[in-house]
């Protein structure tokens, strides 16, 4: 009986609700437009904050001034910081397209190729890496492409179709700042939230990654917070 009584009350109140809405619809429309505009502004601000934070992380780590060898050692150190075992750099003229190897905490082996590029990585480079992963020594490895740049649209599609993990410039900044986990494949928190918690990385605060120098023999002191 209660549901029947509730239905009758709703039916009775519907005309009054419609009348109130009809008289107030201009106010409701304006409020909705304002709310949408504020939401769009917040999204734009958060995106801009994330971009600035990532840019600062990469700048403090001097990623664009690293040599290819240093970039490979940086990747290896990031793997160690995440708990990977048996991490070793094998990059060189005869590396077969694989630069870094490591075993994830869950036991799965990973094979990483590092691309210290200023231009987008093309589909040809991705296909070459896929070919390297099909060698007998790496068939059981999870492939990861780490680059200081971005991938072209076709290269991204090729990598996605192969199931390859791609760490491009933005994700690399998140990885260095401890906002991304390669092992879990998930983001720990968005960059803008890290900026709110930690503030802008500068000389007065601990760096997400100490700046590397051209004459660095290695990056064994890297610490990711």
N, C-alpha and C positions, 0 to 999 in steps of 0.2 A: 504493500500500500504506500510505503514511503516514496518509492520510485515514481508511482503514479502522481502523487502529490507534487513531487519535484518537477515532473514534466508539465503539469498544469501551471505551476508558478512560472516556468520558463516561457511557456506559450503566452501567458498574460503579459510578461515583461518585455517580450520581443518588440511589440509596437513602440513602447516607450524608448527602448534602446535605439531603435532605428531613427526615431524622431530626434533624439539627442545627438546621434551621430550626424544626421543630416544638417543640423544647425551648427555643428562644431567642426565639420569636415575641413574648412579652410585652415583652421588652427592645427588640426591633426596633420594635414598635408605639409604645412610649413615646418612643424616639429619633425616630421619624418625626413624632410629634405635636409634640415640642419643636422639631424643625427647621422645621416648618410655622409654628409660633407665632413663632419668631425671624425667619423670612422676612417674615411679616406685619408684625411690629414694625419691621423695617428699611424696608419699603415705606412705612409710615405716617410714619416719621421723615423719610425723604427727601422725601415729598410735603409735609410740614409745612415743611421747610427751604426747598423751592422756593417755596412760597407766601410765606414771610417774606422771602426774597430779592427776589422780584418786588415785594412791597409796599414794601420799602425803596427800590428803584430808582424806583418811581413817586413815592414821597414826596420823594426827593431832587430829582427833576425837577419837583416841584410841578405835576404834570399836572392835578390837580383844581382848581388855582387859575388855570389858563391861560384866556385868552379864546379864542373860536373862531378868531380870526385867528392868535393865537400857536400854537394847536394845528395849524393848517395849515402854518405856517412850520416848526414842529418836524418835521412829517412830511416836508416838502421837504428839510430838512437831513439827515434820516435817509436819504433817497434819495441825496443827494449823497455822504454818507459811504460808501454802498455802491457808488459808481461810476456812478450814473445821470447821464446827460448831458441838457442842455437842461431842467433842472428849473425849473419856474416855478409860482407860486401864482396861480390865477385866480379864487379864491373871492370871492364877493360876491353881491349881490342878483340879478345877471344872469349867474351862472356856468353856468346850465343844468344844475345838479346835479353838476358836476365842479369839484373844488377845487384839485387839484394834477396837473400833467402832468410826465412824464419819460420818457426813453428808456433802457432797460436796457442793460448792457454788450454784450449779444448783438444789440442793434438793435431789439428790439420795444418799441413805445410802450406806456406805462401811463397809465391815467386813474384818479385816486384821489378818493374822496369821504371827507371827514373828519366824524365824528360825535362831538362833545364832549358826551357824554350822561352823566347820572347814573342814568338808567333804561335798561332793556333796549331795544335797537333792535328795532322790530317789523317784520313782513313788509311792511307798507305802505312803509316807508322803503327796504327792499331792492328792492321792485318799482319804486319811483320811480328808483332808481339804475340798474336794469336798463334802464328806458325811456330814461334819459339816454345810456347807452352805445350804444343803437341809433340814435342820431342819426348822420347821415352823417359828421360830423367825428370820431366816436369809434369807428366800427365795427371798426377794426383794432386798437383799444387793448385791453389786458388790464385788466379791472376789478378794483380793490382797494378794499375798504371798511375804513377804519381807525376804530376807536372806542375811547374811554376806558372804555367799559362792556362789556356782553356782548350777544349776540343772543338773542332768544327762540327757543324750539325751532322754531317754524314759520318764523321768519326765517332760521335756520340752514339749514333744509331748502330753502327757496327759493334761498338763495345757493349752496348745494351743487349743486342741480339746474342752475343757470345756469353753473356752473364759475367762480364768482367767488372771488377770494382774500379771506379775512376775517382781519383783524388785530384781535382783541379785546383786552381789557385785559391778560390774561396774556401773549399773544403780543407785545403792544406793549412790555411790560416786557422780554421777551427780546430784542426788536429793539433797544431802546435800550441794553441791556447787551452787545450784540454776539453774542447767543446764537441769533439767527435771521437768515436771509438771505431777503429778499423775492425777489431775482433767482433764487436756486436753489430757493426754497420749502422749504428744509430747516433743521433746527435744527443749529447748530454743536456744541452740547453742552448737556446738561441744566442747569437752574438750580442744582440742588443741587451739581453738580460745580463750577460757577463759584463758588459760595459757599465750597467747600472750598479752591479755588485762591486766591481773592482775599480771602476774609473778608467780614465784614459791611460794606457801604458806609457809611462814616461820615465825620466831619470830618477824621479823621486819614489818610484814604486818598483817592486821586483818585476822584471820583464817576464812575459810568458815564455820567451826563449832568448837567452843572451845573444847579443849581436856577434855574428861570426866575422872573422877577419880573413883577408886574402891569404895571409901567411899562417893560418891555423893548421897545425899538423893533423888535427882531428877535432871531433866535437863530443868528446867523452863527458864533458861537463854540462851537457844540455840538461835542463830541468824543466819539465812541463808541469805547471800547477793545475 
